[in-house]
Amino acid sequence: MKILCLSSLLITGLAVSGCAGVTANDPAVVAEALHDRRAPAVIASDKTIEADIIDELQGDNELQIQAHVNINAYNGAVLVSGEAATDALKNKIIDVVRTTRHVKLVHNNLNIAYPSDMSSRANDAQINDNIKAALAQIRTIPNFESAMVKVVTENAVVYLMGRVHRSEGAVVINVVRHQPEVKQIITVFEYLD
């Protein structure tokens, strides 16, 4: 999960800044493509989109103090979640996302609120880990890999991204809804059928 916020802004920026210019031949991209329905070039493009957005947002000191933003790209669609203290900041963030090269669609789930605290984010990370572990246990769908589904959790709201068949999506949603502490599930799946 890519996160932009206060102190975690700098940490995440360091983690993804090397992604700019990612190519389909990078070993990490090739490895990820083994368990993903996206082509290696698309995975590389998504990583570059995320890095470009985060790099752009990091240059704004006001956002570092008054926003907590998750940026996740999947097949050119960007999910923006988190909090911004004002409408003006929210609009600024969404404008950056919309004008980033190769972004096809923006899922704007940014709330007007003060940035969440560290305990809330730790809880989200735990929920995320639990969901990923549960998805890895799915054995009822032929050729299903849990890595085909990108899971993002923000304030106990779970966002599900990926290229899935409707039957796969239904099973994934059912597994997620049985996880403790999940308040809501929002699917941003790209259905293949």
N, C-alpha and C positions, 0 to 999 in steps of 0.2 A: 504494500500500500504506500502510495506517495503522499506525504503530508507536508503542508505549509503552515507554519505557526510559530509564534514567539520563538522560544529557544529551539524547538524541533525544526524550525525553518532552516537553520544553518546546517544541522546534522543531515537532514534529508537532502538538502542542496548538494552537500558533499557526496552523498551516496549516489545521486542520479546525475550529477553534472557530467560525469564521464559518459553518459548515454548519448549525448548529442553527437550526431554523426554515426550512430549505431548502424551496422550493415547486416544484411541477411546472412553473411558468412561468419559473423562473430560466433564463437563456440557456444556462448550462453544462449544466443538466439536459436541456433541449430538444436541445442538440447531441449529448449522450451518447445520448439515446434514438433518434437516427437510426441508430445502429449496434448497438442492444441490443434484446433481445426483451422487456425489462421496460418497462412503461408509465412515462411521466415521473413520475407520482405515486409509483410504487414505487421508482424511482431516488432521488427526493428523500427518501423514507422511509428507505431504506438509508443514505444519507449522514447523515441525522439520527441514526439508530441508532448509527453509528460515532462521531459527534461526542459524543453523550450518554454513551456508555460511556467514551470517552477522558477526557472532562471529569470524570466520576465517579472514575476511577482516578487521575487526576492529583492529586487531593486527598489521596492517601495517600503520605506520605513514605517509608514502609517499602517500598512497591511501587516507587517511583522508584529505590531503591538495590538492591533484591534481585530485580527482575523485568525481563524484556524481553518485551513482549507485542505481537503483531500482532492487530489487530481488523479483520475484513473482513466486511461484510454484503452478502448477495445475496439478493434476494427474501424478506427477513425472516429468512433463516438466517444465523447468525453463526459464522464460523470464528475460533476463538481458537487461536493458535499462539505458540510462543516458549518461554521458560523462567521458572520461578519457583523460588526457592531452597528452599522448603519446601512440604509438603502444605497447611499452613494458608494460605499465601499463594496457592497455586493455587486452593484452595476459595473464598477471598475474591474473587479475580478472577472465577471462574465464577459466583459468587452475584451479583455486580454485573451480569454479562452476562445471566443468566437473568431478573433482575428489571427489566431495562430495557424500557421501553414499546415495543411493536410487534415484539419478538423472538419469532419463532415456533419456532425450533429452534436449538440450540447444538451445534456441532461442536467438542468439546473435544480439542484436540491440543497442549495445554500440557504441557511436560515438567518434571519436577522436576530442576532443574539450576541452576547459577549462570548468570547472563546471558551470552550469547555475546559475544565480543569484536568490535571494529570490523573486523578483517580478515575474520572469518567473515561479517559482515553485508555487507561490500563484495563478497565472493565471491557471496553470495546475490543481491545486486543485479545482478551481472554475469550470473549464470545466468538470472535473471528477464528481463533485457534480451535475451539470446540466444534465449530461448523465445518472447518476444513477436515478435521479428524473424522467427523460423522460422514461427510461426503466421500471420504476415502474408503468407507466401509460399504458403499453401495455395490452390490453384486447382482442385482436383478435386471440391469440394463446391459445388453450385449455391447461390447466395445466402448463402454463409458469409462472415461478417465476423469477423476475429480479435478484435475488441472484444467479441464475444459471450461470450468466455471470460476470466474473471478469473484471473490467475496470481499465486500467492503462493509465495515460496520462503523456507524457514527451515531453516538447517543442511543445505542441499543437498537437502532434501525439498521436492518441488514439490506444491502443492495447486492443483487446478483446480476452479473454480466457474463456474456458468453454466446457462442453460436451453438444452439442446441435444438434438438427436435422437441416438439411439444410434449411428447410422452416423457422425455428426459427432464424437461423443465418441471413437469408436474411432480415427478419423484423428488427432484432436488428441493422444490418448495415444501413438499411434505416433510422431508427430512429436517429442513431448516426450522419449520414451524414447531417442531417438537424439541428444539434446543432451549435450555433455560435462559431466561432474561431477555429473549428477543421480543421487542415491543411491536415491531412492524417489519414486513418484508416488502421490498420494492424491487420488482424485476425490470431489468433493462436488457433482457435477452434479445438476441437476434434469432428469430425462429427460422429453421431450415425447411420447415414444411407448413 
